[in-house]
Amino acid sequence: MFCLCFAACQAPPRPAAGADSVLPLRSVRLYENGVGYFEREGMLGEHGAALGVPASHVDDALKTLLVLSHGQSTVSGIEFPSVVSDGAARSLAGLSLEGENPADYEHVLRSMTGFRVEIAGDKGPLVRGRLLDVECTTPVPPAGAASASGKGESGDAVPAPAPVVYQLLIVADGGEIVRVPSTTIRTLRPLDPEFSARLQTAVDALGGRSAQLLRELRVRASARAPIRIGYIAETPVWRASYRLVLPLAGPTAMLEGWALVHNDTDEPWTSVAVELVNGAPDSFLFPMAAPRYARRALATPETELSTVPQLALRTADGLWGDHVDETSSGGLGISGIGEGGGGFGEGIGLGSIGTLGHGVGAADLDAKAITIGDLSEVASAKGKDEGRLFSYRLAQPVSLRAHGSSLLPLLSHGVAIKRFTRFESDDAGRAAVRFRNDSPYILPDGPIAIFEPAGFSGETIVHRMLPAQTAFLQYGFDLDETLHATQDELSRSVVHVVWNAKTVRLEESDVSVTAHRLDIENHAPTPRTAGYVLSGVGTNAKVEGADELDYDPSAGHAIAFLTVPSRQNMRRTLRVTEARSTATALSALTMDAVTRLSTSESLPASERAILKAALPSVLALTETEKVAHELEQHESELDADLQRNRQHLQAMQASPGGSNPIATRIVALEQARDATRRNLAAAREKVATCERAAVHALEGLKAAAAPS
């Protein structure tokens, strides 16, 4: 068996540091974006402080390493072995730079060409000297040799594959030339310590697990008191999960939070203070550890000069050739190429049902816009995001084995809840619960399992919640309660019109009154609460007839709650008064729309008068726009007709002049098109004039008084 030996020829290693030089891990701070801040604390050893960091994390450690001291200290530097790339490692070891070429037996042998080696066989040393060349030979198998199976598919003997033999050409220390076949070699050892060290570096970089190899960062410092060393590294993202335990009855449930934490390092955590941060500070990857080289342009002499003498291997006659068939010439050139490396939060609550609030419709209305109420302000509490990272410091230190995971308790707190069955129109009812985050913590995203007294009831997802914020969760179907809904619009009237000069639009506010008639059946032996979702109802509204009203900000809907006694049916009518606004661009404004508004008895008299006065201007604008549109269509038709006739004329290879009928037609079309363009330009000018007149007439709506 042939092996390569080079460890014995390396430069002598540094003396190992004492055990006290590795500072113990004291705390870990984990963030939501997959980075962790590791902090070590202790007294410095004789050789400073050592950190064992995987090669893939060295860049992060170098750009964030922080050294703090409680007393006087002096830092003289941070020493570490360079982390080299695959290409740099291949270059150092003399291997091929092509990444697909493996660092196999043959390539490693060829990388030693020119270096002194020692070759030994089964009975001891064979030769010492410089390796000049490596030649690959494949001996011819003897006749009749068969493979291990002996026979092929046809029954004939199959020759055994011939072993590959390498012939090493050595210039021995005594000057003799020795040819050594690899079949006689037991070991081959490079005698050059620098080359051996380079080959070791290549082994580290080109190994399949090179990114996991530990690199020792040694902080050279002197301190009279304990020091703290902190740095960030890539870590698994910590995740939260929750359990909501509902009571048999009552408005309070127990919320449990758990954090899933992973220690993916090779170092066990022993009584480490763990802090989980509900935030994502900016962090990025940046190459620092590996040496980098700038690329320089290759400047060459104007005359191409060879680095190999022309007469080194051939004569002048040999270079000139015999010129039997053809003349050939050639030349030598120099070229080079290189590559370089390189709070969101929302709150809701409960207010007085049907109370006027502050809100506007969908459009950007002025201060006189109609206000019915603001369903989004029907909220029991408002959550506040303090604008900084929120962290959870676990109550007990954590001990976790290397490459281990643990589910750690995060919080346990009572929360206010309301059970209900959620209905959207006649869809099947969904088991739901409204709960308020009564804990002092921000709850990160995570799954939540719902438990009734009888056991597991369902699960869903909780999105980030601030303290005092409310969430509406659906976790299953409820077959014990049904709801049938019908809607009837009782009235709709336009109550205010305003001209928006910024958007050049006529905005109208209307108020509608809709009756939602609900038939609810409760088949359960206990009272149930139905939560009817007012889908399609905006926030500028008020609702009458519900037992309780709430607003789900994540869904953008108000929810009307109605309690139904056990095993009973109930009919209830909700009266929804809603204000909405619509906007019509001046170019889309029609006579019918302005006439409808000007005769609407629900509008104030002052607004009706302005609209009636604007009717002639709007009529003139509508008619001129119609004329301009017809002229544009006519111009387009003439252009298309001209194009067709020109193609016909070109096909006939005729001249535009003379008595050719197509040429005559083209001339007539061009004249008609020019006349249409002149008329269109005049029509567009008239449209602009009518637009200014219509805008002037409608601008009076800005001063019209809104109804009280």
TORPA-203461 format. One record per residue (C-alpha): residue in one letter; x, y, z. Coordinates in steps of 0.001 Angstrom, whole numbers. Layout:
REM residues N
NODE  r        u        v        w
NODE  A        X        Y        Z
...
***
This chain:
REM residues 708
NODE  r        u        v        w
NODE  M        0        0        0
NODE  F     1356     3373    -1037
NODE  C      840     6412     1239
NODE  L     2021    10015     1269
NODE  C     3761    11247     4404
NODE  F     4270    14938     5053
NODE  A     3209    15701     8646
NODE  A     6669    15021    10053
NODE  C     8245    17690     7880
NODE  Q     5983    20570     8894
NODE  A     7191    23580    10782
NODE  P     7042    22824    14506
NODE  P     3604    23646    15967
NODE  R     3087    26355    18557
NODE  P     2980    25151    22125
NODE  A     -525    24322    23229
NODE  A    -2134    26920    25439
NODE  G    -3244    26033    28889
NODE  A    -6824    25061    29544
NODE  D    -7443    28375    31286
NODE  S    -6777    30218    28010
NODE  V   -10165    29163    26568
NODE  L   -12657    31527    28151
NODE  P   -15917    29833    29171
NODE  L   -19132    30706    27344
NODE  R   -21335    32809    29650
NODE  S   -24232    34095    27537
NODE  V   -25862    33681    24138
NODE  R   -28189    36218    22566
NODE  L   -30213    34757    19668
NODE  Y   -31959    36923    17069
NODE  E   -34848    36229    14702
NODE  N   -32728    36642    11563
NODE  G   -30340    33730    12161
NODE  V   -27426    35374    13969
NODE  G   -26335    34971    17546
NODE  Y   -24161    37064    19853
NODE  F   -21834    34856    21919
NODE  E   -20091    36278    24963
NODE  R   -17279    34700    26977
NODE  E   -15867    35953    30251
NODE  G   -12890    35063    32442
NODE  M    -9268    35735    33254
NODE  L    -6680    35662    30499
NODE  G    -4229    32783    30396
NODE  E     -509    33036    29735
NODE  H     -992    33028    25988
NODE  G    -4099    35251    25933
NODE  A    -7593    33987    25190
NODE  A    -8429    31400    22530
NODE  L   -11672    31034    20614
NODE  G   -12428    27903    18624
NODE  V   -14435    29114    15614
NODE  P   -15484    27040    12562
NODE  A   -13791    28207     9366
NODE  S   -17162    29260     7934
NODE  H   -17721    31642    10889
NODE  V   -14290    33283    10995
NODE  D   -15396    36209     8790
NODE  D   -18299    37048    11125
NODE  A   -16070    36792    14192
NODE  L   -13397    39068    12705
NODE  K   -15834    41834    11755
NODE  T   -17695    41853    15097
NODE  L   -15185    40750    17757
NODE  L   -15479    42929    20852
NODE  V   -13115    42899    23859
NODE  L   -14336    44501    27105
NODE  S   -12625    44675    30497
NODE  H   -13715    45603    33986
NODE  G   -10222    46931    34694
NODE  Q    -7043    47998    32935
NODE  S    -6229    45873    29895
NODE  T    -4137    46125    26748
NODE  V    -4971    44324    23516
NODE  S    -2022    43769    21176
NODE  G    -3789    41889    18409
NODE  I    -5870    38925    17307
NODE  E    -3945    36093    15698
NODE  F    -5461    33344    13562
NODE  P    -4453    30967    10755
NODE  S    -5515    32267     7374
NODE  V    -8577    30701     5847
NODE  V    -7776    30083     2187
NODE  S   -10138    29422     -688
NODE  D   -10091    26245    -2783
NODE  G    -8256    27996    -5602
NODE  A    -5637    29492    -3284
NODE  A    -5087    26109    -1629
NODE  R    -4603    24416    -5001
NODE  S    -2185    27126    -6060
NODE  L     -148    26817    -2854
NODE  A      121    23034    -3223
NODE  G      901    23147    -6958
NODE  L    -2383    21434    -7871
NODE  S    -4471    22230   -10926
NODE  L    -6614    25348   -10510
NODE  E    -9530    23700   -12292
NODE  G   -12117    22975    -9611
NODE  E   -13385    19808   -11279
NODE  N    -9929    18189   -11211
NODE  P    -9728    16195    -7973
NODE  A    -6775    16302    -5622
NODE  D    -6248    12584    -6226
NODE  Y    -3164    10363    -6081
NODE  E    -1861    11284    -9520
NODE  H    -2411    15046    -9099
NODE  V     -708    15082    -5707
NODE  L     2243    13156    -7150
NODE  R     2602    15627   -10008
NODE  S     2412    18562    -7568
NODE  M     5722    17344    -6039
NODE  T     7598    17625    -9332
NODE  G    10843    19541    -8660
NODE  F    10855    18913    -4883
NODE  R    13081    16525    -2908
NODE  V    11317    13357    -1814
NODE  E    12188    10160       27
NODE  I    10796     6895    -1358
NODE  A    10671     3710      709
NODE  G     9569      187     -181
NODE  D     8530    -2799     1868
NODE  K    12156    -3493     2859
NODE  G    13209       51     3626
NODE  P    14412     3247     1845
NODE  L    14766     3074    -1926
NODE  V    15980     6491    -3018
NODE  R    16252    10156    -2059
NODE  G    16274    12928    -4632
NODE  R    14257    15329    -6730
NODE  L    11102    14177    -8500
NODE  L    11576    15054   -12156
NODE  D     8501    13551   -13816
NODE  V     5525    11226   -13284
NODE  E     4562     8923   -16167
NODE  C     1333     6915   -16206
NODE  T     1594     3447   -17798
NODE  T     -942      638   -18114
NODE  P      603    -2829   -18574
NODE  V     -993    -5195   -21076
NODE  P    -2674    -8094   -19229
NODE  P    -1392   -11576   -20073
NODE  A    -3366   -13628   -22565
NODE  G    -6175   -15616   -21009
NODE  A    -6474   -13392   -17942
NODE  A   -10052   -13128   -16738
NODE  S   -11968   -10828   -14471
NODE  A   -13157   -11756   -11024
NODE  S   -16425   -13000   -12548
NODE  G   -14452   -14980   -15160
NODE  K   -17066   -14870   -17950
NODE  G   -18840   -12163   -19916
NODE  E   -22438   -12147   -21179
NODE  S   -21395   -14198   -24264
NODE  G   -19620   -16781   -22109
NODE  D   -16163   -15687   -23257
NODE  A   -13460   -14862   -20759
NODE  V   -13415   -11132   -19878
NODE  P    -9942    -9629   -19380
NODE  A    -9342    -8249   -15893
NODE  P    -8871    -4446   -15782
NODE  A    -5170    -3647   -15846
NODE  P    -3875    -1728   -12800
NODE  V    -2559     1780   -13410
NODE  V     1180     2029   -12776
NODE  Y     3033     5327   -12286
NODE  Q     6699     5567   -13184
NODE  L     8467     8189   -11017
NODE  L    11603     9617   -12558
NODE  I    13995    10660    -9758
NODE  V    17276    12589    -9916
NODE  A    18965    11058    -6899
NODE  D    21108    13064    -4489
NODE  G    24148    11333    -5977
NODE  G    23255    12526    -9485
NODE  E    22032     9205   -10904
NODE  I    18685     8964   -12725
NODE  V    16347     6417   -11114
NODE  R    13029     5184   -12425
NODE  V    10779     3845    -9649
NODE  P     7459     2113   -10457
NODE  S     4642     2844    -8025
NODE  T     4117     -873    -7480
NODE  T     7363    -1007    -5476
NODE  I     6678     2092    -3387
NODE  R     5422     1796      185
NODE  T     5678     5463     1235
NODE  L     6669     8738     -401
NODE  R     7603    11640     1845
NODE  P     8337    15208      694
NODE  L    11502    16497     2355
NODE  D    10753    20195     1840
NODE  P     9029    21477     5046
NODE  E     7524    24518     3289
NODE  F     5924    22358      617
NODE  S     4664    19938     3270
NODE  A     3001    22839     5135
NODE  R     1392    24030     1900
NODE  L       78    20552     1224
NODE  Q    -1410    20462     4733
NODE  T    -3158    23771     4011
NODE  A    -4560    22320      789
NODE  V    -5844    19274     2673
NODE  D    -7649    21571     5138
NODE  A    -9238    23673     2391
NODE  L   -10118    20926      -88
NODE  G   -11570    18475     2401
NODE  G   -15322    17911     2209
NODE  R   -15810    19349     5721
NODE  S   -13332    22202     5499
NODE  A   -15972    24769     6516
NODE  Q   -16507    22882     9812
NODE  L   -12832    22702    10763
NODE  L   -12089    24769    13829
NODE  R    -9861    27813    13474
NODE  E    -8296    29169    16631
NODE  L    -8586    32919    17131
NODE  R    -6171    33997    19827
NODE  V    -6655    37366    21497
NODE  R    -3249    38682    22533
NODE  A    -3887    40889    25549
NODE  S    -2849    41545    29103
NODE  A    -5442    42248    31754
NODE  R    -5530    42506    35513
NODE  A    -9247    41787    35712
NODE  P   -11668    39422    33966
NODE  I   -12381    40358    30368
NODE  R   -15400    39745    28157
NODE  I   -15088    38753    24517
NODE  G   -18160    38953    22300
NODE  Y   -18754    38132    18643
NODE  I   -21602    37160    16340
NODE  A   -21959    33923    14375
NODE  E   -24561    32274    12194
NODE  T   -27081    30357    14293
NODE  P   -30337    28514    13695
NODE  V   -33358    30814    13978
NODE  W   -35129    30432    17295
NODE  R   -38864    29885    16962
NODE  A   -41842    30282    19262
NODE  S   -44917    28105    19694
NODE  Y   -47912    28596    21965
NODE  R   -50675    26725    23765
NODE  L   -53956    28398    24715
NODE  V   -55782    26439    27414
NODE  L   -59454    27456    27508
NODE  P   -61464    27118    30730
NODE  L   -64751    25256    31053
NODE  A   -66389    28658    31520
NODE  G   -65251    32170    32136
NODE  P   -63412    34988    30346
NODE  T   -59817    34029    31239
NODE  A   -57544    31408    29644
NODE  M   -53918    30403    30167
NODE  L   -51405    31234    27437
NODE  E   -48169    29224    27387
NODE  G   -45216    30146    25192
NODE  W   -42279    27912    24325
NODE  A   -39051    28663    22482
NODE  L   -37249    26138    20282
NODE  V   -33483    26691    20574
NODE  H   -30665    24825    18808
NODE  N   -26990    24584    19741
NODE  D   -25350    23731    16399
NODE  T   -21805    24331    17693
NODE  D   -19250    21701    18704
NODE  E   -19155    23139    22233
NODE  P   -21702    22134    24876
NODE  W   -23485    24957    26691
NODE  T   -23061    24689    30432
NODE  S   -25200    27023    32560
NODE  V   -25313    29618    29793
NODE  A   -27587    32648    30101
NODE  V   -29793    32595    26998
NODE  E   -31609    35678    25748
NODE  L   -34084    35458    22860
NODE  V   -34526    38666    20904
NODE  N   -37758    39474    19097
NODE  G   -36021    41541    16448
NODE  A   -33796    41349    13398
NODE  P   -30762    43679    13418
NODE  D   -29069    44190    10068
NODE  S   -26302    41664     9495
NODE  F   -24499    40537     6372
NODE  L   -21766    38246     5115
NODE  F   -18430    39885     4320
NODE  P   -15240    38048     3260
NODE  M   -12373    38989     5585
NODE  A   -10374    35947     6719
NODE  A    -8958    34768     3398
NODE  P    -6060    36754     1907
NODE  R    -7116    38788    -1132
NODE  Y    -4979    39835    -4065
NODE  A    -5636    42706    -6437
NODE  R    -5413    42003   -10139
NODE  R    -2842    43930   -12172
NODE  A    -2930    44465   -15886
NODE  L     -437    42474   -17925
NODE  A     1793    44782   -19971
NODE  T     3840    43058   -22671
NODE  P     6657    44291   -24941
NODE  E     5682    45308   -28434
NODE  T     7988    42567   -29718
NODE  E     6843    39113   -28673
NODE  L     9739    37495   -26815
NODE  S     9792    33854   -25819
NODE  T    10884    32538   -22426
NODE  V    12136    29351   -24146
NODE  P    15229    29524   -26398
NODE  Q    14317    28713   -29989
NODE  L    17314    26408   -30388
NODE  A    16883    24661   -27043
NODE  L    15357    21514   -28531
NODE  R    15553    21974   -32327
NODE  T    17918    23253   -34988
NODE  A    17308    26129   -37343
NODE  D    16691    23656   -40182
NODE  G    14189    21864   -37995
NODE  L    12380    25133   -37302
NODE  W    12425    26072   -41014
NODE  G    11111    22706   -42182
NODE  D    11378    20865   -45503
NODE  H     8646    22825   -47402
NODE  V     7511    19727   -49258
NODE  D     3786    20475   -49458
NODE  E     3103    23886   -47994
NODE  T     4634    26796   -46223
NODE  S     3891    27167   -42554
NODE  S     4864    29669   -39985
NODE  G     4281    30134   -36327
NODE  G     5125    32319   -33413
NODE  L     5295    32558   -29671
NODE  G     3170    34944   -27663
NODE  I     2609    35990   -24100
NODE  S     -842    36276   -22580
NODE  G    -2373    36179   -19145
NODE  I    -5745    35885   -17492
NODE  G    -6832    35976   -13846
NODE  E    -9870    36071   -11611
NODE  G   -10359    37680    -8198
NODE  G   -12486    36728    -5218
NODE  G   -14307    38781    -3966
NODE  G   -43268    46798    14520
NODE  F   -45677    46348    13104
NODE  G   -48604    46386    15566
NODE  E   -52342    46983    15581
NODE  G   -54796    47352    18446
NODE  I   -58561    46930    18743
NODE  G   -61124    47186    21501
NODE  L   -64772    47751    22425
NODE  G   -66583    51062    22279
NODE  S   -70195    52136    22487
NODE  I   -72214    50499    19724
NODE  G   -73644    53012    17308
NODE  T   -71615    55931    18662
NODE  L   -70392    58458    16125
NODE  G   -66631    58388    15677
NODE  H   -64099    59950    13367
NODE  G   -63520    58429     9938
NODE  V   -63674    59022     6232
NODE  G   -64725    57017     3202
NODE  A   -62551    55367      623
NODE  A   -61733    58571    -1260
NODE  D   -59675    61484       10
NODE  L   -62525    63799      985
NODE  D   -62194    67272     2460
NODE  A   -63073    68334     5985
NODE  K   -66806    68419     5199
NODE  A   -66971    64690     4408
NODE  I   -69816    62762     5987
NODE  T   -68857    60848     9149
NODE  I   -71005    57977    10408
NODE  G   -68551    56263    12764
NODE  D   -65247    54411    12826
NODE  L   -65602    50678    13355
NODE  S   -61828    50302    13467
NODE  E   -61808    52265    16728
NODE  V   -64152    49808    18417
NODE  A   -61303    48438    20504
NODE  S   -60667    47501    24119
NODE  A   -56982    48443    24185
NODE  K   -54194    49854    22064
NODE  G   -50837    48146    21806
NODE  K   -47679    50232    21688
NODE  D   -44503    49322    19871
NODE  E   -41637    50994    21692
NODE  G   -39444    50891    18589
NODE  R   -36615    48774    19967
NODE  L   -35629    45121    20091
NODE  F   -37743    43152    22550
NODE  S   -35935    40324    24336
NODE  Y   -36777    37418    26603
NODE  R   -34181    36443    29169
NODE  L   -34866    32880    30198
NODE  A   -35351    32491    33927
NODE  Q   -32869    29638    34340
NODE  P   -29417    29125    32774
NODE  V   -29441    26651    29914
NODE  S   -27280    23540    29625
NODE  L   -27438    21996    26174
NODE  R   -25177    19435    24566
NODE  A   -23296    20190    21354
NODE  H   -25528    19831    18295
NODE  G   -28543    19487    20578
NODE  S   -31947    21188    20630
NODE  S   -34313    22081    23410
NODE  L   -37855    23401    23855
NODE  L   -37581    26015    26607
NODE  P   -40428    27709    28519
NODE  L   -40883    31279    27343
NODE  L   -43936    32605    29185
NODE  S   -47062    31573    31087
NODE  H   -49742    34210    31577
NODE  G   -53485    34572    31960
NODE  V   -55244    36270    29029
NODE  A   -58760    37589    28453
NODE  I   -60709    35513    25921
NODE  K   -64088    35298    24238
NODE  R   -65268    32084    22574
NODE  F   -67534    32385    19528
NODE  T   -68541    30704    16293
NODE  R   -67430    32790    13311
NODE  F   -69838    33094    10368
NODE  E   -69365    34735     7000
NODE  S   -72785    34851     5326
NODE  D   -74161    31284     5093
NODE  D   -70790    29524     5257
NODE  A   -70210    26816     7845
NODE  G   -69400    28109    11292
NODE  R   -65789    28138    12449
NODE  A   -64760    27623    16067
NODE  A   -62981    30812    17052
NODE  V   -61620    32671    20025
NODE  R   -60680    36283    20616
NODE  F   -57813    36703    23010
NODE  R   -55872    39691    24248
NODE  N   -52147    39585    24891
NODE  D   -52247    40493    28562
NODE  S   -48616    39467    29047
NODE  P   -45874    42120    29149
NODE  Y   -44149    40519    26130
NODE  I   -44307    40897    22398
NODE  L   -45394    37553    20956
NODE  P   -43387    36549    17849
NODE  D   -44993    34647    14975
NODE  G   -45620    31003    15714
NODE  P   -48134    28147    15771
NODE  I   -50675    27990    18590
NODE  A   -52541    24907    19773
NODE  I   -56002    25377    21357
NODE  F   -57043    23085    24200
NODE  E   -60554    22761    25605
NODE  P   -61161    21002    28932
NODE  A   -61841    17813    26935
NODE  G   -58493    18011    25130
NODE  F   -56993    19268    21876
NODE  S   -59421    21339    19782
NODE  G   -57350    22705    16885
NODE  E   -54431    24873    15933
NODE  T   -53602    27948    13894
NODE  I   -50922    30633    13543
NODE  V   -50379    33670    15758
NODE  H   -48850    36676    14052
NODE  R   -46677    39144    15923
NODE  M   -48661    40672    18782
NODE  L   -47824    43628    20970
NODE  P   -48796    43740    24642
NODE  A   -52535    44503    25034
NODE  Q   -53175    43698    21365
NODE  T   -56067    41422    20416
NODE  A   -56146    38551    17932
NODE  F   -59022    36559    16435
NODE  L   -58137    32878    15945
NODE  Q   -60008    30200    13978
NODE  Y   -59088    26621    14782
NODE  G   -61832    24257    13530
NODE  F   -65439    23789    12378
NODE  D   -68377    24159    14771
NODE  L   -71274    21891    13761
NODE  D   -73513    22778    16724
NODE  E   -74454    26248    15477
NODE  T   -75803    27420    12104
NODE  L   -76591    30862    10709
NODE  H   -78564    32019     7669
NODE  A   -78304    35654     6571
NODE  T   -80218    37837     4099
NODE  Q   -79435    41439     3233
NODE  D   -81817    44173     2079
NODE  E   -80830    47720     1233
NODE  L   -83410    49956     2902
NODE  S   -82191    53279     1532
NODE  R   -79320    54983     -248
NODE  S   -78950    58725     -743
NODE  V   -76240    61122    -1868
NODE  V   -75697    63627      904
NODE  H   -72625    65571     -163
NODE  V   -70727    66421    -3349
NODE  V   -67295    68047    -3506
NODE  W   -64903    68991    -6298
NODE  N   -61329    67764    -5791
NODE  A   -59071    70140    -7705
NODE  K   -55940    68025    -7074
NODE  T   -57276    64901    -8739
NODE  V   -59729    66735   -11065
NODE  R   -62552    64518    -9861
NODE  L   -66112    64981    -8678
NODE  E   -66472    63131    -5371
NODE  E   -69837    62205    -3941
NODE  S   -70633    60844     -495
NODE  D   -73665    58656      -56
NODE  V   -75239    57053     3011
NODE  S   -76861    53639     2794
NODE  V   -78933    51759     5334
NODE  T   -78893    47956     5050
NODE  A   -80769    45361     7060
NODE  H   -78927    42079     7802
NODE  R   -81563    39547     8888
NODE  L   -79987    36642    10760
NODE  D   -81583    33281    11619
NODE  I   -79389    31431    14129
NODE  E   -79840    27895    15472
NODE  N   -77962    26607    18528
NODE  H   -78047    22803    18897
NODE  A   -75565    22719    21795
NODE  P   -76621    22111    25414
NODE  T   -74905    25375    26441
NODE  P   -75392    28993    25285
NODE  R   -73313    29914    22241
NODE  T   -72095    33196    20800
NODE  A   -72320    33733    17057
NODE  G   -69809    36148    15537
NODE  Y   -71271    37503    12271
NODE  V   -68628    39036    10014
NODE  L   -69853    42248     8373
NODE  S   -68059    41510     5139
NODE  G   -67936    44413     2690
NODE  V   -68839    46993     5332
NODE  G   -66269    49773     5546
NODE  T   -65019    51383     8709
NODE  N   -67102    54561     8270
NODE  A   -70289    52956     9579
NODE  K   -72362    52179    12630
NODE  V   -74132    48953    13540
NODE  E   -77297    48615    15603
NODE  G   -78882    45455    16959
NODE  A   -75831    43446    18102
NODE  D   -75124    42316    21662
NODE  E   -71499    43316    21219
NODE  L   -69402    44734    18399
NODE  D   -65694    44283    17682
NODE  Y   -63274    44829    14825
NODE  D   -60713    42398    13436
NODE  P   -57878    44558    12032
NODE  S   -56039    41667    10344
NODE  A   -59152    40774     8303
NODE  G   -60413    44375     8010
NODE  H   -63953    43437     9122
NODE  A   -66258    44344    11980
NODE  I   -67787    41399    13853
NODE  A   -71230    41514    15457
NODE  F   -71645    39147    18419
NODE  L   -75039    37640    19312
NODE  T   -75569    35177    22164
NODE  V   -78057    32336    21552
NODE  P   -79495    30307    24460
NODE  S   -78952    26545    24505
NODE  R   -80999    24472    22033
NODE  Q   -82916    27502    20766
NODE  N   -83406    29425    17536
NODE  M   -83094    33187    17363
NODE  R   -83888    35792    14709
NODE  R   -82130    39131    14869
NODE  T   -81875    42108    12480
NODE  L   -78745    44235    12297
NODE  R   -79170    47748    10939
NODE  V   -75972    48968     9261
NODE  T   -75647    52624     8359
NODE  E   -72626    53227     6174
NODE  A   -71058    56189     4421
NODE  R   -69109    55642     1234
NODE  S   -67532    57908    -1329
NODE  T   -67001    57525    -5051
NODE  A   -65023    59708    -7441
NODE  T   -65610    60399   -11134
NODE  A   -62916    61892   -13343
NODE  L   -63861    64960   -15350
NODE  S   -63261    63086   -18600
NODE  A   -65781    60405   -17520
NODE  L   -68405    62817   -16200
NODE  T   -71712    62522   -18093
NODE  M   -74791    64706   -18357
NODE  D   -76921    61952   -16823
NODE  A   -74700    61809   -13709
NODE  V   -74734    65594   -13181
NODE  T   -78485    65758   -13833
NODE  R   -79093    62981   -11288
NODE  L   -77093    64791    -8637
NODE  S   -78605    68200    -9369
NODE  T   -82128    66843    -8819
NODE  S   -81307    64760    -5705
NODE  E   -83439    65997    -2798
NODE  S   -80923    64576     -308
NODE  L   -78272    67055    -1387
NODE  P   -78129    70541      165
NODE  A   -79783    73219    -1949
NODE  S   -76496    75087    -2365
NODE  E   -74804    72030    -3940
NODE  R   -77795    71345    -6216
NODE  A   -77687    74947    -7452
NODE  I   -73998    74711    -8349
NODE  L   -74554    71428   -10204
NODE  K   -77493    72912   -12162
NODE  A   -75378    75929   -13123
NODE  A   -72628    73568   -14307
NODE  L   -74949    71577   -16601
NODE  P   -74340    73687   -19755
NODE  S   -70577    73493   -19309
NODE  V   -70691    69745   -18787
NODE  L   -72986    69347   -21818
NODE  A   -70610    71376   -23998
NODE  L   -67640    69335   -22752
NODE  T   -69425    66050   -23447
NODE  E   -70358    67077   -26997
NODE  T   -66899    68401   -27900
NODE  E   -65252    65254   -26486
NODE  K   -67595    63178   -28644
NODE  V   -66636    65158   -31756
NODE  A   -62926    64864   -30954
NODE  H   -63269    61118   -30418
NODE  E   -65026    60683   -33775
NODE  L   -62307    62694   -35534
NODE  E   -59600    60541   -33908
NODE  Q   -61313    57400   -35177
NODE  H   -61687    58907   -38668
NODE  E   -57989    59844   -38738
NODE  S   -57049    56315   -37740
NODE  E   -59220    54862   -40530
NODE  L   -57675    57218   -43116
NODE  D   -54149    56247   -42015
NODE  A   -54980    52566   -42390
NODE  D   -56536    53152   -45853
NODE  L   -53481    55109   -46944
NODE  Q   -51160    52334   -45828
NODE  R   -53078    49714   -47802
NODE  N   -53146    51819   -51004
NODE  R   -49420    52563   -50789
NODE  Q   -48722    48853   -50519
NODE  H   -50904    48210   -53604
NODE  L   -49095    50927   -55545
NODE  Q   -45699    49504   -54604
NODE  A   -46792    46055   -55715
NODE  M   -47828    47433   -59115
NODE  Q   -44453    49246   -59378
NODE  A   -46279    52326   -60544
NODE  S   -45408    55972   -60031
NODE  P   -47588    58190   -57809
NODE  G   -48074    60567   -60715
NODE  G   -50065    60090   -63928
NODE  S   -53522    58644   -64230
NODE  N   -53065    55583   -62077
NODE  P   -56320    55212   -60063
NODE  I   -54512    54022   -56935
NODE  A   -52193    57022   -57056
NODE  T   -55212    59304   -57431
NODE  R   -56833    57598   -54450
NODE  I   -53693    58123   -52352
NODE  V   -53650    61844   -53110
NODE  A   -57331    62165   -52115
NODE  L   -56767    60233   -48900
NODE  E   -53795    62393   -47946
NODE  Q   -55883    65537   -48463
NODE  A   -58754    64104   -46395
NODE  R   -56375    63058   -43614
NODE  D   -54747    66505   -43485
NODE  A   -58182    68135   -43238
NODE  T   -59193    65706   -40476
NODE  R   -56019    66506   -38544
NODE  R   -56763    70222   -38736
NODE  N   -60315    69637   -37526
NODE  L   -59056    67363   -34745
NODE  A   -56585    69981   -33521
NODE  A   -59404    72564   -33424
NODE  A   -61663    70085   -31589
NODE  R   -58985    69398   -28995
NODE  E   -58557    73099   -28375
NODE  K   -62317    73363   -27885
NODE  V   -62262    70416   -25491
NODE  A   -59585    72166   -23398
NODE  T   -61685    75338   -23350
NODE  C   -64804    73410   -22275
NODE  E   -62823    71581   -19588
NODE  R   -61695    74877   -18087
NODE  A   -65268    76133   -18132
NODE  A   -66615    72957   -16493
NODE  V   -63907    73023   -13817
NODE  H   -64673    76689   -13100
NODE  A   -68360    75842   -12727
NODE  L   -67749    72850   -10445
NODE  E   -65126    74537    -8260
NODE  G   -67933    76267    -6410
NODE  L   -68648    72929    -4714
NODE  K   -65560    73468    -2549
NODE  A   -67344    76303     -811
NODE  A   -70679    74526     -492
NODE  A   -71685    73736     3057
NODE  A   -71935    70092     4085
NODE  P   -75096    68942     5865
NODE  S   -74958    68872     9633
***
